[in-house]
Amino acid sequence: EEKEEKITLDELKKLATDFKEWRDLNAVPFLTHIRNFLAINQEQDAIQIAEKRAQKIAQDIAKLQKAKVKNLTSFTKSLQKAQGFIQEGKVINTAAYKIFTKEIEMFFPTTTSSPTSSESIVVPSESKGESKHLTTISPSTTTSTPSSSLVQAVSAEPSLRDLVRQSLEKVKQAYQVFIEMSNSVRELLN
């Protein structure tokens, strides 16, 4: 005969509290890192698209110059302004990526010693070059919370999300210049 295990209300509350604590310490930070990674990469894509657009506009300006269209200096200056915004967005996005990598290093600390547990995991990491390497992480080298000095170092920097927003704003400013240039070309050719 199987015995039914009955759980009391207090045990259920304790279980719910334990689960919430686990979620807050493990799942929420992990999901935050995933969202940050996606935001940074999507912004990098937006920057690349803006750079391609600027290249096409530069080619169009060159064609207009070959066609001996006059008064193109303002277009060249506007294009340089847009390219400056794109470059600023790129620099800001790089700063966001650096913050992201610091956060990941705190969340997944690495070690150079050999693992002491059979429960070790192997994760990809990047070296200074583009080649990928595998880093072994064992439970004995990880901590559930980062040291306070590391938290202070990251919190003293601008927010990763704020940097991604600033980068996106720079790309928007570049596209505003592109739109203004387009309107001016229409007026010039009419």
DRENDO-1510 file (C-alpha; in Angstrom, 1 decimal, always signed):
<recs>
REC; n; res; u; v; w
REC; 1; GLU; +0.0; +0.0; +0.0 .
REC; 2; GLU; +1.3; +3.4; -1.0 .
REC; 3; LYS; +1.3; +6.2; +1.5 .
REC; 4; GLU; +0.1; +9.6; +0.4 .
REC; 5; GLU; +2.4; +12.3; +1.5 .
REC; 6; LYS; +0.5; +15.3; +2.7 .
REC; 7; ILE; +2.2; +18.7; +2.7 .
REC; 8; THR; +1.2; +21.3; +5.2 .
REC; 9; LEU; +0.5; +24.9; +4.4 .
REC; 10; ASP; +3.7; +26.0; +6.2 .
REC; 11; GLU; +5.7; +23.5; +4.2 .
REC; 12; LEU; +4.1; +24.7; +1.0 .
REC; 13; LYS; +5.0; +28.3; +1.9 .
REC; 14; LYS; +8.6; +27.3; +2.6 .
REC; 15; LEU; +8.8; +25.5; -0.7 .
REC; 16; ALA; +7.5; +28.5; -2.6 .
REC; 17; THR; +9.9; +30.8; -0.8 .
REC; 18; ASP; +12.8; +28.5; -1.5 .
REC; 19; PHE; +11.8; +28.3; -5.2 .
REC; 20; LYS; +11.5; +32.1; -5.4 .
REC; 21; GLU; +15.0; +32.5; -3.9 .
REC; 22; TRP; +16.4; +29.9; -6.3 .
REC; 23; ARG; +14.8; +31.7; -9.2 .
REC; 24; ASP; +16.0; +35.1; -8.1 .
REC; 25; LEU; +19.6; +33.8; -7.6 .
REC; 26; ASN; +19.8; +31.6; -10.7 .
REC; 27; ALA; +17.1; +31.9; -13.4 .
REC; 28; VAL; +16.5; +35.6; -13.3 .
REC; 29; PRO; +20.2; +36.6; -13.7 .
REC; 30; PHE; +20.7; +34.0; -16.5 .
REC; 31; LEU; +17.7; +35.3; -18.4 .
REC; 32; THR; +18.9; +38.9; -17.9 .
REC; 33; HIS; +22.2; +37.9; -19.5 .
REC; 34; ILE; +20.4; +36.4; -22.4 .
REC; 35; ARG; +18.3; +39.5; -22.9 .
REC; 36; ASN; +21.4; +41.7; -22.7 .
REC; 37; PHE; +23.2; +39.5; -25.2 .
REC; 38; LEU; +20.4; +39.7; -27.7 .
REC; 39; ALA; +20.0; +43.5; -27.3 .
REC; 40; ILE; +23.7; +44.1; -27.9 .
REC; 41; ASN; +23.7; +41.8; -31.0 .
REC; 42; GLN; +20.6; +43.4; -32.4 .
REC; 43; GLU; +22.1; +46.8; -32.0 .
REC; 44; GLN; +25.3; +45.6; -33.7 .
REC; 45; ASP; +23.1; +44.5; -36.6 .
REC; 46; ALA; +21.4; +47.9; -36.7 .
REC; 47; ILE; +24.8; +49.5; -36.9 .
REC; 48; GLN; +25.9; +47.3; -39.7 .
REC; 49; ILE; +22.8; +48.1; -41.7 .
REC; 50; ALA; +23.3; +51.8; -41.1 .
REC; 51; GLU; +27.0; +51.5; -42.3 .
REC; 52; LYS; +25.8; +49.8; -45.5 .
REC; 53; ARG; +23.3; +52.5; -46.0 .
REC; 54; ALA; +26.0; +55.2; -45.6 .
REC; 55; GLN; +28.2; +53.3; -48.1 .
REC; 56; LYS; +25.3; +53.3; -50.6 .
REC; 57; ILE; +24.7; +57.0; -50.1 .
REC; 58; ALA; +28.4; +57.7; -50.6 .
REC; 59; GLN; +28.2; +55.8; -53.9 .
REC; 60; ASP; +25.2; +57.9; -54.9 .
REC; 61; ILE; +27.0; +61.1; -54.1 .
REC; 62; ALA; +29.9; +60.0; -56.2 .
REC; 63; LYS; +27.5; +59.3; -59.1 .
REC; 64; LEU; +26.0; +62.8; -58.7 .
REC; 65; GLN; +29.6; +64.2; -58.7 .
REC; 66; LYS; +30.4; +62.4; -62.0 .
REC; 67; ALA; +27.1; +63.7; -63.4 .
REC; 68; LYS; +28.5; +67.2; -62.6 .
REC; 69; VAL; +25.6; +68.0; -60.2 .
REC; 70; LYS; +26.4; +71.2; -58.3 .
REC; 71; ASN; +26.0; +72.0; -54.6 .
REC; 72; LEU; +27.0; +68.6; -53.3 .
REC; 73; THR; +29.2; +69.8; -50.5 .
REC; 74; SER; +26.3; +69.9; -48.1 .
REC; 75; PHE; +25.6; +66.3; -48.9 .
REC; 76; THR; +29.1; +65.3; -48.2 .
REC; 77; LYS; +29.1; +67.1; -44.9 .
REC; 78; SER; +25.7; +65.5; -44.0 .
REC; 79; LEU; +27.1; +62.1; -44.8 .
REC; 80; GLN; +30.1; +62.7; -42.6 .
REC; 81; LYS; +27.8; +63.8; -39.8 .
REC; 82; ALA; +25.7; +60.6; -40.2 .
REC; 83; GLN; +28.9; +58.5; -40.3 .
REC; 84; GLY; +30.0; +60.2; -37.1 .
REC; 85; PHE; +26.7; +59.2; -35.4 .
REC; 86; ILE; +27.2; +55.6; -36.6 .
REC; 87; GLN; +30.7; +55.6; -35.3 .
REC; 88; GLU; +29.6; +56.9; -31.9 .
REC; 89; GLY; +26.9; +54.3; -31.8 .
REC; 90; LYS; +29.5; +51.6; -32.5 .
REC; 91; VAL; +31.8; +52.9; -29.7 .
REC; 92; ILE; +28.9; +52.9; -27.2 .
REC; 93; ASN; +27.8; +49.4; -28.3 .
REC; 94; THR; +31.4; +48.2; -27.8 .
REC; 95; ALA; +31.3; +49.7; -24.2 .
REC; 96; ALA; +28.0; +47.8; -23.6 .
REC; 97; TYR; +29.6; +44.6; -24.8 .
REC; 98; LYS; +32.6; +45.1; -22.5 .
REC; 99; ILE; +30.1; +45.5; -19.5 .
REC; 100; PHE; +28.3; +42.4; -20.7 .
REC; 101; THR; +31.5; +40.3; -20.7 .
REC; 102; LYS; +32.4; +41.5; -17.2 .
REC; 103; GLU; +28.9; +40.5; -16.0 .
REC; 104; ILE; +29.3; +37.1; -17.7 .
REC; 105; GLU; +32.8; +36.6; -16.2 .
REC; 106; MET; +31.2; +37.2; -12.7 .
REC; 107; PHE; +28.2; +34.9; -13.5 .
REC; 108; PHE; +30.4; +32.1; -14.9 .
REC; 109; PRO; +33.8; +32.5; -13.2 .
REC; 110; THR; +36.6; +30.6; -14.9 .
REC; 111; THR; +39.6; +28.8; -13.5 .
REC; 112; THR; +43.0; +27.7; -14.8 .
REC; 113; SER; +43.3; +24.8; -12.3 .
REC; 114; SER; +42.0; +21.3; -13.2 .
REC; 115; PRO; +38.5; +20.5; -12.0 .
REC; 116; THR; +38.0; +18.8; -8.7 .
REC; 117; SER; +34.5; +17.5; -9.4 .
REC; 118; SER; +33.0; +15.1; -11.9 .
REC; 119; GLU; +30.2; +17.7; -12.3 .
REC; 120; SER; +32.3; +20.2; -14.2 .
REC; 121; ILE; +31.0; +21.8; -17.3 .
REC; 122; VAL; +32.8; +23.0; -20.4 .
REC; 123; VAL; +31.8; +26.4; -21.9 .
REC; 124; PRO; +33.1; +28.3; -24.8 .
REC; 125; SER; +35.1; +31.4; -24.1 .
REC; 126; GLU; +36.9; +33.9; -26.3 .
REC; 127; SER; +40.6; +34.7; -26.1 .
REC; 128; LYS; +42.1; +38.0; -27.3 .
REC; 129; GLY; +41.9; +36.7; -30.9 .
REC; 130; GLU; +38.9; +35.5; -32.7 .
REC; 131; SER; +39.5; +31.8; -32.0 .
REC; 132; LYS; +37.2; +30.0; -29.5 .
REC; 133; HIS; +38.6; +28.1; -26.6 .
REC; 134; LEU; +36.9; +25.8; -24.1 .
REC; 135; THR; +37.0; +26.7; -20.4 .
REC; 136; THR; +36.2; +24.2; -17.7 .
REC; 137; ILE; +34.1; +25.4; -14.8 .
REC; 138; SER; +33.7; +23.3; -11.7 .
REC; 139; PRO; +31.4; +23.8; -8.8 .
REC; 140; SER; +34.3; +24.3; -6.5 .
REC; 141; THR; +35.4; +27.4; -8.4 .
REC; 142; THR; +32.1; +29.1; -8.7 .
REC; 143; THR; +30.2; +31.2; -6.1 .
REC; 144; SER; +26.5; +31.9; -5.9 .
REC; 145; THR; +27.1; +35.6; -5.5 .
REC; 146; PRO; +29.8; +37.8; -6.9 .
REC; 147; SER; +32.2; +39.5; -4.6 .
REC; 148; SER; +31.2; +43.0; -3.5 .
REC; 149; SER; +34.2; +44.6; -5.1 .
REC; 150; LEU; +33.1; +43.2; -8.5 .
REC; 151; VAL; +29.6; +44.3; -8.0 .
REC; 152; GLN; +30.8; +47.8; -7.1 .
REC; 153; ALA; +33.0; +47.9; -10.2 .
REC; 154; VAL; +30.2; +47.0; -12.6 .
REC; 155; SER; +27.6; +49.2; -10.8 .
REC; 156; ALA; +29.9; +52.2; -11.1 .
REC; 157; GLU; +29.7; +52.0; -14.9 .
REC; 158; PRO; +26.8; +53.1; -16.9 .
REC; 159; SER; +23.9; +50.6; -17.3 .
REC; 160; LEU; +24.3; +48.1; -20.1 .
REC; 161; ARG; +20.7; +48.8; -21.2 .
REC; 162; ASP; +21.3; +52.5; -21.1 .
REC; 163; LEU; +24.4; +52.1; -23.4 .
REC; 164; VAL; +22.4; +50.0; -25.9 .
REC; 165; ARG; +19.7; +52.7; -25.9 .
REC; 166; GLN; +22.3; +55.4; -26.4 .
REC; 167; SER; +23.8; +53.4; -29.3 .
REC; 168; LEU; +20.4; +53.0; -30.9 .
REC; 169; GLU; +19.7; +56.7; -30.5 .
REC; 170; LYS; +23.0; +57.4; -32.4 .
REC; 171; VAL; +21.8; +55.1; -35.3 .
REC; 172; LYS; +18.4; +56.9; -35.2 .
REC; 173; GLN; +20.2; +60.3; -35.6 .
REC; 174; ALA; +22.2; +58.9; -38.5 .
REC; 175; TYR; +18.9; +57.8; -40.2 .
REC; 176; GLN; +17.4; +61.2; -39.5 .
REC; 177; VAL; +20.4; +62.7; -41.5 .
REC; 178; PHE; +19.8; +60.2; -44.2 .
REC; 179; ILE; +16.1; +61.3; -44.5 .
REC; 180; GLU; +17.1; +64.9; -44.6 .
REC; 181; MET; +19.6; +64.2; -47.3 .
REC; 182; SER; +17.0; +62.3; -49.3 .
REC; 183; ASN; +14.6; +65.2; -49.1 .
REC; 184; SER; +17.3; +67.6; -50.2 .
REC; 185; VAL; +18.2; +65.4; -53.2 .
REC; 186; ARG; +14.5; +65.3; -54.3 .
REC; 187; GLU; +14.4; +69.1; -54.1 .
REC; 188; LEU; +17.7; +69.4; -56.0 .
REC; 189; LEU; +16.6; +67.1; -58.8 .
REC; 190; ASN; +13.2; +68.7; -59.2 .
</recs>
